[in-house]
């Protein structure tokens, strides 16, 4: 480290650069410094995949484009029919199980607030799983209606 004083009497600190070996001002960004590269792991590749985007859309549609915690008025819900800032949450995290990544019984639509609460553990896993099972049951019970409507329109 080299200490210099300017004509105005200000202290200028200069350091040797670990990238090129020269001496630069402290605020100088050396051109020899390598660019940072983002680490792309398996979870990032999964989240950018078309299969995830399609599945995420299916889950939102299954959940009627509403936060499933808000609609049940749980955990400090401010608005019952919340359709803003929706995200699809994995009950079992993406990194924990590859088999459950695209399994509908592991996915739920949540607003950003409740998604953050789930990630922090403020909403218990068992309760999230129960809500998902309720949604899956509703779909199984009402799945016959689209088929009937298709048959009616074809005849």
C-alpha positions as CSV (number, residue, x, y, z in Angstrom):
1,X,0.0,0.0,0.0
2,X,1.3,3.4,-1.0
3,X,0.1,6.6,0.7
4,X,0.4,9.8,-1.3
5,X,-0.9,13.3,-0.8
6,X,-2.3,15.5,-3.5
7,X,-1.5,19.2,-3.9
8,X,-4.7,20.0,-2.0
9,X,-3.4,17.9,0.9
10,X,-5.9,15.0,0.4
11,X,-4.7,11.6,1.2
12,X,-4.6,9.3,-1.9
13,X,-4.3,5.6,-1.2
14,X,-2.8,3.4,-3.8
15,X,-2.6,-0.4,-3.7
16,X,-0.9,-3.0,-5.7
17,X,-3.3,-4.8,-8.0
18,X,-3.7,-8.6,-7.4
19,X,-4.7,-9.0,-11.1
20,X,-2.0,-7.2,-13.0
21,X,0.6,-6.4,-10.3
22,X,0.7,-2.6,-11.0
23,X,-0.1,0.1,-8.5
24,X,-3.6,1.8,-8.9
25,X,-5.8,4.2,-6.9
26,X,-8.0,2.4,-4.5
27,X,-11.2,3.1,-6.5
28,X,-9.7,2.1,-9.9
29,X,-11.2,-1.1,-11.5
30,X,-8.4,-3.0,-13.2
31,X,-9.2,-4.2,-16.7
32,X,-7.3,-7.5,-16.0
33,X,-9.9,-8.4,-13.4
34,X,-11.9,-11.4,-14.6
35,X,-15.6,-11.0,-15.2
36,X,-17.9,-12.8,-12.7
37,X,-19.8,-15.7,-14.1
38,X,-23.1,-16.9,-12.7
39,X,-23.1,-20.5,-11.5
40,X,-25.8,-22.4,-13.3
41,X,-26.9,-25.4,-11.2
42,X,-29.5,-28.0,-11.8
43,X,-32.2,-26.0,-10.0
44,X,-31.7,-23.0,-12.2
45,X,-31.7,-25.1,-15.4
46,X,-35.0,-26.7,-14.1
47,X,-36.6,-23.3,-13.4
48,X,-35.7,-22.1,-16.9
49,X,-37.1,-25.2,-18.6
50,X,-40.2,-25.3,-20.8
51,X,-41.6,-28.3,-18.8
52,X,-41.5,-26.2,-15.6
53,X,-43.2,-23.2,-17.2
54,X,-46.0,-25.4,-18.6
55,X,-46.4,-27.2,-15.2
56,X,-46.4,-23.9,-13.4
57,X,-49.2,-22.6,-15.6
58,X,-51.2,-25.9,-15.0
59,X,-50.9,-25.4,-11.3
60,X,-52.0,-21.8,-11.4
61,X,-55.0,-22.8,-13.5
62,X,-55.8,-25.7,-11.1
63,X,-55.8,-23.2,-8.3
64,X,-58.0,-20.7,-10.2
65,X,-55.2,-18.1,-10.3
66,X,-55.7,-17.4,-6.6
67,X,-53.4,-17.7,-3.5
68,X,-54.6,-20.8,-1.8
69,X,-53.6,-19.5,1.7
70,X,-55.4,-16.2,1.2
71,X,-58.6,-17.8,-0.1
72,X,-58.7,-19.8,3.1
73,X,-58.0,-16.6,5.1
74,X,-55.0,-18.1,7.0
75,X,-51.8,-16.4,8.3
76,X,-52.7,-12.8,8.2
77,X,-54.6,-12.7,5.0
78,X,-55.2,-9.1,3.9
79,X,-57.3,-9.9,0.8
80,X,-59.3,-13.1,0.4
81,X,-59.3,-13.3,-3.4
82,X,-55.6,-12.4,-4.0
83,X,-54.5,-12.9,-7.6
84,X,-51.5,-10.5,-7.6
85,X,-47.9,-11.6,-7.3
86,X,-48.7,-15.3,-7.7
87,X,-45.9,-17.9,-7.5
88,X,-45.9,-21.6,-7.5
89,X,-44.4,-23.1,-4.4
90,X,-42.8,-26.6,-4.0
91,X,-43.8,-28.1,-0.6
92,X,-40.7,-30.3,-0.9
93,X,-37.9,-28.1,-2.2
94,X,-36.6,-28.5,-5.8
95,X,-33.1,-29.4,-4.6
96,X,-34.4,-32.1,-2.2
97,X,-36.3,-34.3,-4.6
98,X,-36.1,-34.6,-8.4
99,X,-39.1,-36.9,-8.5
100,X,-41.4,-34.3,-6.9
101,X,-40.3,-31.3,-9.0
102,X,-43.2,-31.7,-11.4
103,X,-45.7,-33.6,-9.2
104,X,-48.9,-31.7,-8.8
105,X,-49.3,-33.1,-5.2
106,X,-46.1,-31.1,-4.3
107,X,-47.1,-27.8,-5.9
108,X,-49.3,-24.9,-4.8
109,X,-50.1,-21.4,-6.0
110,X,-49.3,-18.7,-3.4
111,X,-48.9,-14.9,-3.3
112,X,-45.3,-13.7,-2.8
113,X,-46.0,-12.9,0.9
114,X,-47.2,-16.4,1.8
115,X,-44.5,-18.0,-0.4
116,X,-41.9,-16.2,1.6
117,X,-43.6,-17.4,4.8
118,X,-43.6,-21.0,3.6
119,X,-39.9,-20.8,2.7
120,X,-39.1,-19.5,6.2
121,X,-41.1,-22.3,7.8
122,X,-43.7,-19.9,9.3
123,X,-46.4,-21.9,7.5
124,X,-45.9,-25.6,8.5
125,X,-45.2,-28.2,5.8
126,X,-48.2,-30.3,7.0
127,X,-50.6,-27.5,6.5
128,X,-49.3,-26.7,3.0
129,X,-49.5,-30.4,2.1
130,X,-53.1,-30.5,3.4
131,X,-54.1,-27.5,1.2
132,X,-52.5,-29.2,-1.9
133,X,-54.4,-32.4,-1.2
134,X,-57.6,-30.4,-1.0
135,X,-56.9,-28.9,-4.4
136,X,-56.0,-32.2,-5.9
137,X,-59.3,-33.7,-4.6
138,X,-61.4,-30.9,-6.1
139,X,-59.8,-31.5,-9.5
140,X,-60.4,-35.3,-9.3
141,X,-64.1,-34.7,-8.3
142,X,-64.7,-32.2,-11.1
143,X,-62.6,-33.6,-13.8
144,X,-65.6,-35.3,-15.5
145,X,-67.2,-32.0,-16.5
146,X,-64.8,-30.9,-19.2
147,X,-65.2,-34.4,-20.9
148,X,-69.0,-34.1,-20.8
149,X,-68.9,-30.6,-22.3
150,X,-66.7,-31.8,-25.1
151,X,-69.1,-34.7,-25.9
152,X,-72.1,-32.3,-25.9
153,X,-70.5,-29.9,-28.3
154,X,-69.3,-32.7,-30.7
155,X,-72.9,-34.1,-31.2
